[in-house]
Amino acid sequence: MLELNGYEKGGLAGFMYGNLVRYRAIPALYVLANRGRPEDKWDTTLEKALAGLKSILRILKYRSMSDEDILEMVDKHKNWIKYTFHDMHYYHTKLVEPGFVESPEAECRRMRYYLPAMAEIVNSPFIDWRMQTFDTGVEHPTILDVGCGYAPYLELMHRDNRGDIHYIAVDTRAEAMVYLEDPAYLPVDTMVYKYGCDINILLSKMPKPFKAVVDTANCVFFGNSLHCFEESQKLLAKVAKLPKVSKIMVLEFAPQSALNFMFDFHMYMHAGTGAVESMPLWGTIGTEWHYETSYPTTQHMMHTYTRKL
């Protein structure tokens, strides 16, 4: 067992105290983010939320913020606040109720704040949040979306390519694949292939009809999913060998995101199981690929691999 000295114990205690204080602010922020129009009458709940938030901010040394400053901050980040609140509730339930599986309706309710939340903290060469588009940089893309979930980026990719897109969805969650069966949730005129299995199984033991589809992919996208795989480097090497792939895009949490106020609880859940790799170690996957990073939001990094001509 690692023995901590007094200085280290004090630093750890301070870190825990500071974060616990911050997390107390999330319910108050959520209440304020859901308030009605400015002209609506304030009720006791809103007053308590604002007063509670101000007391927390004073503890954190933000003593000079007026009510107007606080509400302006809340309005600029209301989707991020709502997403964090629902994310926090989801992972709390997952921890205390063994075997808990979130319903598709509940996950969609949580995820509907996800893209608008990212738009509030954005600085991206790929995603134009104002125009709601996602540019992969690949002409006539056939996108293999690994760990696609409920396909939150599909509509953005579809809009950027004006419908000229094929989409291959891969996820182990059967409920996500059922969701993608409903045409009401998919962009019109988009060819969507759905595989409810682990990508490693799909790549190594594909029946010929499945392999023929996956081999058409010219772009691979991991949207906050690569950290779910224990051997992420090997998986990148596998998808890089697909015959037509010219670009691999990996959107992941930035190393500093866990220290930010509105971090994503998903990362800590994986950290508890030891499944998270250190993001900077990913590096390149071969000399025939060009590797670069960018920061689509203050919380995320985009690792981009482009096959050299």
Secondary structure, DSSP 4 states (H G I P E B T S, - for coil): -PPP-HHHHHHHHHHHHHHHHHHHHHHHHHHHHT---TTSPP-HHHHHHHHHHHHHHHHTT--S--HHHHHHHHHHTHHHHHHHHHHHHHHHHHHHSTT----HHHHHHHHTTHHHHHHTTB--SSEETTTTEE--S-SS-EEEEET-TT-TTHHHHHHHTTT--EEEEE-S-HHHHHHTT-GGGS-TT-EEEEE-S-HHHHHHS--HHHHHHHTT-SEEEEES-GGGSTTHHHHHHHHHTSTT--EEEEEEE-TTGGGSTT--HHHHHHHTTT-PPPGGG---S-TTEEEEEEEEETTEEEEEEEE--
